[in-house]
Amino acid sequence: MAKYGLIGKDIGYSFSKTFFTAKFEHEKRTDSYVNFDVGSISNLCDIITKNEDLKGLNVTIPYKEAVIPLLDRIDKEAKKIGAVNTIKINRDGKLIGYNTDNYGFAKALADFLPIKEKTALILGTGGASKAIAYVLETMGFTYRFVSRKKTNENLTYSNLDRNVMVSHYLIINCTPLGTFPNTHELPNIPYQYLTKDHVLFDLIYNPRETEFLKMGYAKGARVTNGFKMLEHQAKKSWSIWKS
């Protein structure tokens, strides 16, 4: 019997545990999937030591970047992205880092193409946003990051005027704003400038319809949550663990 799991912080709502537990039951596998809810990524070594049957891990907020120095090797694509969300534990105990968020996002976004123009705003600058940017770049999009703090690379929310909004047709929420239980929260963008030509993609999947998506839908925009993306990335993680 093999064990797999998710390492993150405040992950009781986890999609991954539900997905893999159902998968194992359906396939009559004796494998298990466990949540490792930790206050620091430094707990990773302890988790590996205490769980000798552990074969693979998913990594979620806020450790997708912080986990990298603890790994023995990183896949070429994950290195380019600068974030890891999947770890394979080899037979010799070596930890190999991968990123399957990019695959999941690309597959989920394909259902919404074409978009009026290949222009995007990425809300948030954490580990997930890096995978999103990687996909957009490979698809030929131009994009801008949006963050609360101003840097040379990003806009701030106060920069989002009518001109910015009407010239960026794909808006991806990579922040945790709106995640259960704080479902009343939403990114502070000027929703009044959204149109039927916009697509709003929320990486959040709990709740399935966030305030961010509701606001977009009310303006006629096409909207989607992160559920399909997670399904695709979970299947990709499994293929890595079993390879």
Accessible surface in RSA format (square Angstrom, percent):
REM  Atomic radii and reference values for relative SASA: ProtOr
REM  Chains: A
REM  Algorithm: Lee & Richards
REM  Probe-radius: 1.40
REM  Slices: 20
REM RES _ NUM      All-atoms   Total-Side   Main-Chain    Non-polar    All polar
REM                ABS   REL    ABS   REL    ABS   REL    ABS   REL    ABS   REL
RES MET A   1   147.87  76.6  81.17  53.7  66.69 158.8  65.09  55.3  82.78 109.7
RES ALA A   2    15.35  14.1  13.65  21.1   1.69   3.9  13.94  19.6   1.40   3.7
RES LYS A   3    39.44  19.2  39.44  24.2   0.00   0.0   9.36   8.4  30.08  32.0
RES TYR A   4     3.50   1.6   3.50   2.0   0.00   0.0   0.06   0.0   3.44   4.2
RES GLY A   5     0.00   0.0   0.00   N/A   0.00   0.0   0.00   0.0   0.00   0.0
RES LEU A   6     9.66   5.4   9.66   6.9   0.00   0.0   9.66   6.8   0.00   0.0
RES ILE A   7     0.00   0.0   0.00   0.0   0.00   0.0   0.00   0.0   0.00   0.0
RES GLY A   8     0.00   0.0   0.00   N/A   0.00   0.0   0.00   0.0   0.00   0.0
RES LYS A   9    97.05  47.3  87.99  54.0   9.05  21.5  38.90  35.0  58.15  61.9
RES ASP A  10   107.33  75.2  96.94  96.5  10.39  24.6  36.07  84.9  71.26  71.1
RES ILE A  11     2.04   1.2   2.04   1.5   0.00   0.0   2.04   1.5   0.00   0.0
RES GLY A  12    76.17  93.9   0.00   N/A  76.17  93.9  42.02 115.3  34.15  76.5
RES TYR A  13    75.18  35.1  48.56  27.6  26.62  69.3  40.89  30.7  34.28  42.3
RES SER A  14     7.71   6.5   0.60   0.8   7.11  16.4   2.19   4.7   5.52   7.7
RES PHE A  15    16.17   8.1  11.15   6.9   5.02  13.1  15.49   9.4   0.68   1.9
RES SER A  16     8.44   7.1   8.02  10.7   0.42   1.0   0.00   0.0   8.44  11.8
RES LYS A  17    85.17  41.6  85.17  52.3   0.00   0.0  58.84  53.0  26.33  28.0
RES THR A  18    97.13  69.1  90.15  91.4   6.98  16.6  69.85  93.8  27.28  41.2
RES PHE A  19    36.73  18.4  28.43  17.6   8.29  21.6  34.96  21.2   1.77   5.1
RES PHE A  20     0.10   0.1   0.10   0.1   0.00   0.0   0.10   0.1   0.00   0.0
RES THR A  21    51.08  36.3  49.38  50.1   1.70   4.0  48.18  64.7   2.90   4.4
RES ALA A  22    55.58  51.1  49.09  75.8   6.49  14.8  52.24  73.6   3.34   8.8
RES LYS A  23    44.76  21.8  36.77  22.6   8.00  19.0  19.65  17.7  25.11  26.8
RES PHE A  24     6.34   3.2   6.34   3.9   0.00   0.0   6.34   3.8   0.00   0.0
RES GLU A  25   124.57  71.5 106.07  80.2  18.50  44.0  47.66  92.2  76.91  62.8
RES HIS A  26   155.08  84.8 132.02  91.8  23.06  59.0  88.83  91.5  66.25  77.1
RES GLU A  27    78.49  45.1  50.62  38.3  27.87  66.4  31.92  61.7  46.57  38.0
RES LYS A  28   182.66  89.1 150.87  92.6  31.79  75.7 113.81 102.4  68.85  73.3
RES ARG A  29    84.27  35.4  63.30  32.3  20.97  49.9  16.12  22.0  68.15  41.3
RES THR A  30   101.29  72.0  87.02  88.2  14.27  34.0  77.61 104.2  23.68  35.8
RES ASP A  31    20.84  14.6  10.13  10.1  10.71  25.3   0.04   0.1  20.80  20.7
RES SER A  32    34.41  29.1  30.08  40.2   4.32  10.0  33.20  70.7   1.21   1.7
RES TYR A  33     5.87   2.7   0.00   0.0   5.87  15.3   0.00   0.0   5.87   7.2
RES VAL A  34    49.46  32.5  49.44  44.8   0.01   0.0  49.46  43.0   0.00   0.0
RES ASN A  35    40.71  28.1  22.76  22.0  17.94  43.2  14.37  34.6  26.34  25.5
RES PHE A  36    25.69  12.9  21.63  13.4   4.06  10.6  25.69  15.6   0.00   0.0
RES ASP A  37    78.27  54.8  48.89  48.7  29.38  69.5  27.56  64.9  50.71  50.6
RES VAL A  38    20.71  13.6  14.92  13.5   5.80  14.0  20.71  18.0   0.00   0.0
RES GLY A  39    60.67  74.8   0.00   N/A  60.67  74.8  28.90  79.3  31.77  71.2
RES SER A  40    48.06  40.6  44.31  59.1   3.76   8.7  32.42  69.0  15.64  21.9
RES ILE A  41    21.28  12.1  20.38  15.2   0.90   2.2  20.38  14.7   0.90   2.4
RES SER A  42    76.50  64.6  60.69  81.0  15.81  36.4  44.58  94.9  31.92  44.7
RES ASN A  43    58.04  40.0  55.85  54.0   2.19   5.3   4.19  10.1  53.86  52.1
RES LEU A  44     0.09   0.1   0.09   0.1   0.00   0.0   0.09   0.1   0.00   0.0
RES CYS A  45    74.07  56.0  70.14  78.2   3.93   9.2  33.71  85.4  40.36  43.5
RES ASP A  46    66.52  46.6  61.25  61.0   5.27  12.5  21.80  51.3  44.73  44.6
RES ILE A  47    15.66   8.9  13.57  10.1   2.09   5.0  15.66  11.3   0.00   0.0
RES ILE A  48    36.48  20.8  32.73  24.4   3.75   9.0  32.73  23.6   3.75  10.2
RES THR A  49    99.97  71.1  84.14  85.3  15.83  37.7  67.93  91.2  32.04  48.4
RES LYS A  50   154.86  75.5 119.66  73.4  35.20  83.8  81.35  73.2  73.51  78.3
RES ASN A  51    21.64  14.9  18.14  17.5   3.50   8.4   1.88   4.5  19.77  19.1
RES GLU A  52   161.39  92.7 130.67  98.9  30.72  73.1  52.24 101.0 109.15  89.1
RES ASP A  53    48.06  33.7  42.66  42.5   5.40  12.8  26.78  63.0  21.28  21.2
RES LEU A  54     5.13   2.9   0.60   0.4   4.53  11.4   0.60   0.4   4.53  12.2
RES LYS A  55    90.86  44.3  89.40  54.9   1.47   3.5  45.82  41.2  45.04  48.0
RES GLY A  56     0.00   0.0   0.00   N/A   0.00   0.0   0.00   0.0   0.00   0.0
RES LEU A  57     0.00   0.0   0.00   0.0   0.00   0.0   0.00   0.0   0.00   0.0
RES ASN A  58     4.90   3.4   4.90   4.7   0.00   0.0   3.77   9.1   1.12   1.1
RES VAL A  59     3.46   2.3   0.00   0.0   3.46   8.3   0.00   0.0   3.46   9.4
RES THR A  60    27.57  19.6  27.57  27.9   0.00   0.0   9.69  13.0  17.87  27.0
RES ILE A  61    82.21  46.8  81.01  60.4   1.20   2.9  81.81  58.9   0.40   1.1
RES PRO A  62    72.83  53.1  46.63  42.5  26.20  95.2  54.18  44.7  18.65 115.9
RES TYR A  63    13.40   6.3  13.40   7.6   0.00   0.0  13.01   9.8   0.39   0.5
RES LYS A  64    23.70  11.6  22.00  13.5   1.69   4.0   6.00   5.4  17.70  18.9
RES GLU A  65    66.53  38.2  58.92  44.6   7.61  18.1  23.79  46.0  42.74  34.9
RES ALA A  66    49.62  45.6  32.09  49.5  17.53  39.9  43.33  61.0   6.29  16.7
RES VAL A  67     0.00   0.0   0.00   0.0   0.00   0.0   0.00   0.0   0.00   0.0
RES ILE A  68    41.90  23.8  39.05  29.1   2.86   6.9  39.05  28.1   2.86   7.8
RES PRO A  69   109.68  79.9  71.91  65.6  37.77 137.3  83.36  68.8  26.31 163.5
RES LEU A  70    62.90  35.0  43.95  31.4  18.95  47.6  48.82  34.3  14.08  37.9
RES LEU A  71    20.89  11.6   0.00   0.0  20.89  52.5   0.54   0.4  20.35  54.8
RES ASP A  72    82.61  57.9  46.21  46.0  36.40  86.1  12.99  30.6  69.62  69.4
RES ARG A  73   143.20  60.1 136.96  69.8   6.24  14.8  61.36  83.9  81.84  49.6
RES ILE A  74    31.97  18.2  19.93  14.8  12.04  29.0  19.96  14.4  12.00  32.6
RES ASP A  75    47.29  33.1  37.83  37.7   9.46  22.4  10.02  23.6  37.28  37.2
RES LYS A  76   157.33  76.8 148.60  91.2   8.73  20.8  94.46  85.0  62.87  67.0
RES GLU A  77    69.54  39.9  67.41  51.0   2.12   5.1  13.99  27.1  55.55  45.4
RES ALA A  78     0.00   0.0   0.00   0.0   0.00   0.0   0.00   0.0   0.00   0.0
RES LYS A  79   141.24  68.9 124.62  76.5  16.62  39.6  71.64  64.5  69.60  74.1
RES LYS A  80   142.84  69.7 106.20  65.2  36.64  87.2  68.21  61.4  74.62  79.5
RES ILE A  81    10.41   5.9   0.00   0.0  10.41  25.1   2.38   1.7   8.03  21.8
RES GLY A  82    21.92  27.0   0.00   N/A  21.92  27.0  19.08  52.4   2.84   6.4
RES ALA A  83     0.04   0.0   0.04   0.1   0.00   0.0   0.04   0.1   0.00   0.0
RES VAL A  84     0.00   0.0   0.00   0.0   0.00   0.0   0.00   0.0   0.00   0.0
RES ASN A  85     2.72   1.9   2.58   2.5   0.14   0.3   0.58   1.4   2.14   2.1
RES THR A  86     0.00   0.0   0.00   0.0   0.00   0.0   0.00   0.0   0.00   0.0
RES ILE A  87     0.00   0.0   0.00   0.0   0.00   0.0   0.00   0.0   0.00   0.0
RES LYS A  88    34.33  16.7  34.33  21.1   0.00   0.0  15.89  14.3  18.44  19.6
RES ILE A  89    19.51  11.1  11.05   8.2   8.45  20.4  11.05   8.0   8.45  22.9
RES ASN A  90    44.12  30.4  36.38  35.2   7.74  18.6  11.72  28.2  32.40  31.3
RES ARG A  91   252.12 105.9 209.98 107.0  42.14 100.3  88.71 121.2 163.41  99.0
RES ASP A  92   104.99  73.5  66.86  66.5  38.13  90.2  49.97 117.6  55.03  54.9
RES GLY A  93    39.67  48.9   0.00   N/A  39.67  48.9  26.65  73.1  13.02  29.2
RES LYS A  94    99.38  48.5  99.38  61.0   0.00   0.0  48.32  43.5  51.07  54.4
RES LEU A  95    14.00   7.8  14.00  10.0   0.00   0.0  14.00   9.8   0.00   0.0
RES ILE A  96     3.69   2.1   3.69   2.7   0.00   0.0   3.69   2.7   0.00   0.0
RES GLY A  97     0.00   0.0   0.00   N/A   0.00   0.0   0.00   0.0   0.00   0.0
RES TYR A  98    46.83  21.9  46.83  26.6   0.00   0.0  23.10  17.4  23.73  29.3
RES ASN A  99    10.53   7.3   0.27   0.3  10.25  24.7   0.00   0.0  10.53  10.2
RES THR A 100     0.49   0.3   0.32   0.3   0.17   0.4   0.49   0.7   0.00   0.0
RES ASP A 101     4.08   2.9   4.08   4.1   0.00   0.0   0.03   0.1   4.05   4.0
RES ASN A 102    10.87   7.5  10.45  10.1   0.42   1.0   0.21   0.5  10.66  10.3
RES TYR A 103    80.90  37.8  76.11  43.3   4.79  12.5  49.53  37.2  31.38  38.7
RES GLY A 104     0.00   0.0   0.00   N/A   0.00   0.0   0.00   0.0   0.00   0.0
RES PHE A 105     0.00   0.0   0.00   0.0   0.00   0.0   0.00   0.0   0.00   0.0
RES ALA A 106    29.25  26.9  27.00  41.7   2.25   5.1  27.38  38.6   1.87   5.0
RES LYS A 107    95.89  46.8  87.89  53.9   8.00  19.0  34.84  31.4  61.05  65.0
RES ALA A 108     4.29   3.9   2.95   4.6   1.33   3.0   3.16   4.5   1.13   3.0
RES LEU A 109     0.00   0.0   0.00   0.0   0.00   0.0   0.00   0.0   0.00   0.0
RES ALA A 110    54.86  50.4  41.15  63.5  13.70  31.2  41.31  58.2  13.55  35.9
RES ASP A 111   107.49  75.3  73.96  73.6  33.53  79.3  25.22  59.3  82.28  82.1
RES PHE A 112    37.13  18.6  37.13  23.0   0.00   0.0  37.13  22.5   0.00   0.0
RES LEU A 113    63.40  35.3  41.10  29.4  22.30  56.1  41.27  29.0  22.13  59.5
RES PRO A 114   122.69  89.4 111.27 101.4  11.42  41.5 114.35  94.4   8.33  51.8
RES ILE A 115    12.60   7.2   0.12   0.1  12.48  30.1   1.15   0.8  11.45  31.1
RES LYS A 116   129.83  63.3  88.85  54.5  40.98  97.6  62.78  56.5  67.05  71.4
RES GLU A 117    88.03  50.5  82.49  62.4   5.54  13.2  30.65  59.3  57.38  46.8
RES LYS A 118   105.09  51.3  96.00  58.9   9.09  21.6  58.00  52.2  47.10  50.2
RES THR A 119    22.50  16.0  22.50  22.8   0.00   0.0  22.50  30.2   0.00   0.0
RES ALA A 120     0.00   0.0   0.00   0.0   0.00   0.0   0.00   0.0   0.00   0.0
RES LEU A 121     0.34   0.2   0.34   0.2   0.00   0.0   0.34   0.2   0.00   0.0
RES ILE A 122     0.00   0.0   0.00   0.0   0.00   0.0   0.00   0.0   0.00   0.0
RES LEU A 123     0.00   0.0   0.00   0.0   0.00   0.0   0.00   0.0   0.00   0.0
RES GLY A 124    10.79  13.3   0.00   N/A  10.79  13.3  10.79  29.6   0.00   0.0
RES THR A 125    67.88  48.3  50.33  51.0  17.55  41.8  24.58  33.0  43.29  65.4
RES GLY A 126    36.92  45.5   0.00   N/A  36.92  45.5  31.84  87.4   5.08  11.4
RES GLY A 127     9.82  12.1   0.00   N/A   9.82  12.1   0.85   2.3   8.96  20.1
RES ALA A 128    12.35  11.4  10.03  15.5   2.32   5.3  10.03  14.1   2.32   6.2
RES SER A 129     0.59   0.5   0.35   0.5   0.23   0.5   0.00   0.0   0.59   0.8
RES LYS A 130    74.79  36.5  70.07  43.0   4.72  11.2  37.49  33.7  37.31  39.7
RES ALA A 131     0.00   0.0   0.00   0.0   0.00   0.0   0.00   0.0   0.00   0.0
RES ILE A 132     0.00   0.0   0.00   0.0   0.00   0.0   0.00   0.0   0.00   0.0
RES ALA A 133     7.74   7.1   7.65  11.8   0.09   0.2   7.74  10.9   0.00   0.0
RES TYR A 134    46.10  21.5  40.06  22.8   6.04  15.7  32.29  24.3  13.80  17.0
RES VAL A 135     5.55   3.7   5.21   4.7   0.34   0.8   5.55   4.8   0.00   0.0
RES LEU A 136     0.00   0.0   0.00   0.0   0.00   0.0   0.00   0.0   0.00   0.0
RES GLU A 137   114.61  65.8  99.69  75.4  14.92  35.5  34.79  67.3  79.82  65.2
RES THR A 138    97.85  69.6  56.86  57.6  40.99  97.7  56.15  75.4  41.71  63.0
RES MET A 139    46.65  24.2  34.40  22.8  12.25  29.2  43.58  37.1   3.07   4.1
RES GLY A 140    52.21  64.4   0.00   N/A  52.21  64.4  32.88  90.2  19.33  43.3
RES PHE A 141    10.21   5.1   0.13   0.1  10.08  26.2   0.13   0.1  10.08  28.8
RES THR A 142    92.28  65.6  87.76  89.0   4.52  10.8  83.13 111.7   9.15  13.8
RES TYR A 143    54.68  25.5  35.83  20.4  18.85  49.1  18.29  13.7  36.38  44.9
RES ARG A 144    88.37  37.1  87.01  44.4   1.36   3.2  31.82  43.5  56.54  34.3
RES PHE A 145    39.48  19.8  39.37  24.4   0.11   0.3  39.37  23.9   0.11   0.3
RES VAL A 146     0.00   0.0   0.00   0.0   0.00   0.0   0.00   0.0   0.00   0.0
RES SER A 147    20.95  17.7  18.61  24.8   2.34   5.4   3.95   8.4  17.00  23.8
RES ARG A 148   215.43  90.5 189.11  96.4  26.32  62.7  68.27  93.3 147.17  89.2
RES LYS A 149   164.83  80.4 160.59  98.5   4.24  10.1 106.86  96.2  57.97  61.7
RES LYS A 150   128.76  62.8 100.91  61.9  27.85  66.3  81.85  73.7  46.91  50.0
RES THR A 151    62.23  44.3  52.04  52.8  10.19  24.3  60.19  80.9   2.04   3.1
RES ASN A 152   147.62 101.8 113.70 109.9  33.92  81.7  24.46  58.9 123.16 119.0
RES GLU A 153   126.19  72.4 112.13  84.8  14.06  33.5  62.78 121.4  63.42  51.8
RES ASN A 154     4.98   3.4   4.98   4.8   0.00   0.0   1.10   2.6   3.88   3.8
RES LEU A 155    20.71  11.5  20.71  14.8   0.00   0.0  20.71  14.5   0.00   0.0
RES THR A 156    17.59  12.5  17.59  17.8   0.00   0.0  14.88  20.0   2.71   4.1
RES TYR A 157    33.12  15.5  24.79  14.1   8.34  21.7  22.70  17.1  10.42  12.9
RES SER A 158   107.12  90.5  65.24  87.1  41.88  96.5  58.59 124.8  48.52  68.0
RES ASN A 159    58.74  40.5  49.27  47.6   9.47  22.8  11.05  26.6  47.69  46.1
RES LEU A 160     8.09   4.5   0.00   0.0   8.09  20.3   0.16   0.1   7.93  21.3
RES ASP A 161    75.53  52.9  69.12  68.8   6.41  15.1  38.69  91.1  36.84  36.7
RES ARG A 162   136.64  57.4 135.51  69.1   1.13   2.7  40.78  55.7  95.86  58.1
RES ASN A 163   105.92  73.0 101.93  98.5   3.98   9.6  24.50  59.0  81.41  78.7
RES VAL A 164    27.69  18.2  25.89  23.4   1.80   4.3  27.68  24.0   0.01   0.0
RES MET A 165     0.00   0.0   0.00   0.0   0.00   0.0   0.00   0.0   0.00   0.0
RES VAL A 166    43.49  28.6  38.87  35.2   4.62  11.1  39.30  34.1   4.19  11.4
RES SER A 167    48.97  41.4  44.99  60.0   3.99   9.2  39.85  84.8   9.13  12.8
RES HIS A 168    27.79  15.2  27.79  19.3   0.00   0.0  16.64  17.1  11.15  13.0
RES TYR A 169    21.69  10.1  21.69  12.3   0.00   0.0   4.39   3.3  17.29  21.3
RES LEU A 170     0.00   0.0   0.00   0.0   0.00   0.0   0.00   0.0   0.00   0.0
RES ILE A 171     0.21   0.1   0.21   0.2   0.00   0.0   0.21   0.2   0.00   0.0
RES ILE A 172     0.00   0.0   0.00   0.0   0.00   0.0   0.00   0.0   0.00   0.0
RES ASN A 173     0.00   0.0   0.00   0.0   0.00   0.0   0.00   0.0   0.00   0.0
RES CYS A 174    13.68  10.3   0.21   0.2  13.47  31.7   0.85   2.1  12.83  13.8
RES THR A 175    19.34  13.8  13.57  13.8   5.77  13.8  15.98  21.5   3.36   5.1
RES PRO A 176    82.69  60.3  75.97  69.3   6.72  24.4  78.58  64.9   4.11  25.5
RES LEU A 177    61.60  34.3  60.94  43.6   0.66   1.7  61.18  43.0   0.42   1.1
RES GLY A 178     0.11   0.1   0.00   N/A   0.11   0.1   0.11   0.3   0.00   0.0
RES THR A 179    24.45  17.4  23.11  23.4   1.34   3.2  19.74  26.5   4.70   7.1
RES PHE A 180   115.05  57.6 108.37  67.1   6.67  17.4 108.37  65.7   6.67  19.1
RES PRO A 181    98.14  71.5  79.09  72.1  19.05  69.2  79.17  65.4  18.97 117.9
RES ASN A 182    69.73  48.1  69.59  67.3   0.14   0.3   2.05   4.9  67.68  65.4
RES THR A 183    50.51  35.9  47.90  48.6   2.61   6.2  18.38  24.7  32.12  48.6
RES HIS A 184   132.11  72.2 115.39  80.2  16.72  42.8  90.04  92.8  42.07  49.0
RES GLU A 185    60.90  35.0  55.73  42.2   5.18  12.3  16.99  32.9  43.92  35.9
RES LEU A 186    58.85  32.8  45.54  32.6  13.31  33.4  45.79  32.2  13.06  35.1
RES PRO A 187     0.25   0.2   0.00   0.0   0.25   0.9   0.05   0.0   0.20   1.3
RES ASN A 188   118.98  82.1 109.15 105.5   9.83  23.7  31.40  75.6  87.59  84.7
RES ILE A 189     8.65   4.9   0.41   0.3   8.23  19.8   1.75   1.3   6.90  18.7
RES PRO A 190    24.81  18.1  16.91  15.4   7.90  28.7  24.53  20.3   0.28   1.7
RES TYR A 191    15.54   7.3  14.47   8.2   1.07   2.8  14.47  10.9   1.07   1.3
RES GLN A 192   110.39  61.7  91.06  66.5  19.33  46.0  43.27  92.1  67.11  50.9
RES TYR A 193    65.98  30.8  60.73  34.6   5.24  13.6  28.59  21.5  37.39  46.1
RES LEU A 194     7.30   4.1   0.00   0.0   7.30  18.4   0.00   0.0   7.30  19.6
RES THR A 195    53.01  37.7  49.50  50.2   3.51   8.4  51.76  69.5   1.25   1.9
RES LYS A 196   154.41  75.3 139.99  85.9  14.42  34.3 103.40  93.1  51.01  54.3
RES ASP A 197    43.21  30.3  36.07  35.9   7.14  16.9   5.43  12.8  37.78  37.7
RES HIS A 198     0.61   0.3   0.61   0.4   0.00   0.0   0.61   0.6   0.00   0.0
RES VAL A 199     0.04   0.0   0.04   0.0   0.00   0.0   0.04   0.0   0.00   0.0
RES LEU A 200     0.00   0.0   0.00   0.0   0.00   0.0   0.00   0.0   0.00   0.0
RES PHE A 201     0.17   0.1   0.17   0.1   0.00   0.0   0.17   0.1   0.00   0.0
RES ASP A 202     0.00   0.0   0.00   0.0   0.00   0.0   0.00   0.0   0.00   0.0
RES LEU A 203    27.80  15.5  17.99  12.9   9.81  24.7  18.10  12.7   9.70  26.1
RES ILE A 204    14.17   8.1   8.99   6.7   5.18  12.5  14.12  10.2   0.05   0.1
RES TYR A 205    36.28  16.9  31.97  18.2   4.31  11.2  25.84  19.4  10.45  12.9
RES ASN A 206    45.50  31.4  44.07  42.6   1.43   3.4   8.48  20.4  37.02  35.8
RES PRO A 207    34.50  25.1  30.53  27.8   3.96  14.4  34.50  28.5   0.00   0.0
RES ARG A 208   149.19  62.6 140.62  71.7   8.57  20.4  55.92  76.4  93.27  56.5
RES GLU A 209    94.32  54.2  86.35  65.3   7.97  19.0  28.60  55.3  65.72  53.7
RES THR A 210     0.95   0.7   0.45   0.5   0.51   1.2   0.95   1.3   0.00   0.0
RES GLU A 211    53.24  30.6  52.68  39.9   0.56   1.3   6.54  12.6  46.70  38.1
RES PHE A 212     0.88   0.4   0.75   0.5   0.12   0.3   0.75   0.5   0.12   0.4
RES LEU A 213     4.89   2.7   4.67   3.3   0.23   0.6   4.83   3.4   0.06   0.2
RES LYS A 214    89.66  43.7  83.79  51.4   5.88  14.0  43.81  39.4  45.85  48.8
RES MET A 215    78.62  40.7  76.51  50.6   2.11   5.0  45.31  38.5  33.31  44.1
RES GLY A 216     0.00   0.0   0.00   N/A   0.00   0.0   0.00   0.0   0.00   0.0
RES TYR A 217   150.91  70.5 143.25  81.5   7.66  19.9  94.44  71.0  56.48  69.6
RES ALA A 218    84.86  78.0  44.79  69.1  40.08  91.2  54.57  76.8  30.29  80.2
RES LYS A 219    93.55  45.6  76.98  47.2  16.57  39.4  37.35  33.6  56.20  59.9
RES GLY A 220    42.96  53.0   0.00   N/A  42.96  53.0  29.32  80.5  13.63  30.5
RES ALA A 221     4.58   4.2   0.00   0.0   4.58  10.4   0.00   0.0   4.58  12.1
RES ARG A 222    97.40  40.9  91.94  46.9   5.46  13.0  59.55  81.4  37.85  22.9
RES VAL A 223    41.10  27.0  23.02  20.8  18.08  43.6  23.02  20.0  18.08  49.0
RES THR A 224    23.46  16.7  16.96  17.2   6.50  15.5   7.84  10.5  15.62  23.6
RES ASN A 225    25.87  17.8  22.47  21.7   3.40   8.2   0.39   0.9  25.48  24.6
RES GLY A 226     0.44   0.5   0.00   N/A   0.44   0.5   0.34   0.9   0.11   0.2
RES PHE A 227    49.82  24.9  49.82  30.9   0.00   0.0  49.82  30.2   0.00   0.0
RES LYS A 228   109.50  53.4 109.32  67.1   0.18   0.4  62.96  56.7  46.54  49.6
RES MET A 229     7.94   4.1   7.94   5.3   0.00   0.0   6.00   5.1   1.94   2.6
RES LEU A 230    26.88  15.0  26.88  19.2   0.00   0.0  26.88  18.9   0.00   0.0
RES GLU A 231    40.77  23.4  40.77  30.8   0.00   0.0   0.81   1.6  39.96  32.6
RES HIS A 232    40.21  22.0  39.86  27.7   0.34   0.9  28.09  29.0  12.11  14.1
RES GLN A 233    10.62   5.9  10.62   7.8   0.00   0.0   0.00   0.0  10.62   8.1
RES ALA A 234     1.36   1.3   0.92   1.4   0.44   1.0   1.36   1.9   0.00   0.0
RES LYS A 235   116.29  56.7 108.95  66.9   7.34  17.5  66.73  60.1  49.56  52.8
RES LYS A 236    79.90  39.0  76.68  47.1   3.21   7.7  29.60  26.6  50.30  53.6
RES SER A 237     0.00   0.0   0.00   0.0   0.00   0.0   0.00   0.0   0.00   0.0
RES TRP A 238    31.13  12.5  31.13  15.1   0.00   0.0  17.38   9.3  13.75  22.3
RES SER A 239    58.64  49.6  46.93  62.6  11.71  27.0  47.15 100.4  11.49  16.1
RES ILE A 240    21.60  12.3  19.85  14.8   1.76   4.2  21.60  15.6   0.00   0.0
RES TRP A 241    15.41   6.2   0.02   0.0  15.39  36.1   0.04   0.0  15.37  24.9
RES LYS A 242   104.86  51.2  73.89  45.3  30.97  73.7  45.85  41.3  59.01  62.9
RES SER A 243   102.26  86.4  48.67  65.0  53.59 123.5  75.42 160.6  26.84  37.6
END  Absolute sums over single chains surface
CHAIN  1 A    11969.9       9764.5       2205.4       6437.3       5532.6
END  Absolute sums over all chains
TOTAL         11969.9       9764.5       2205.4       6437.3       5532.6
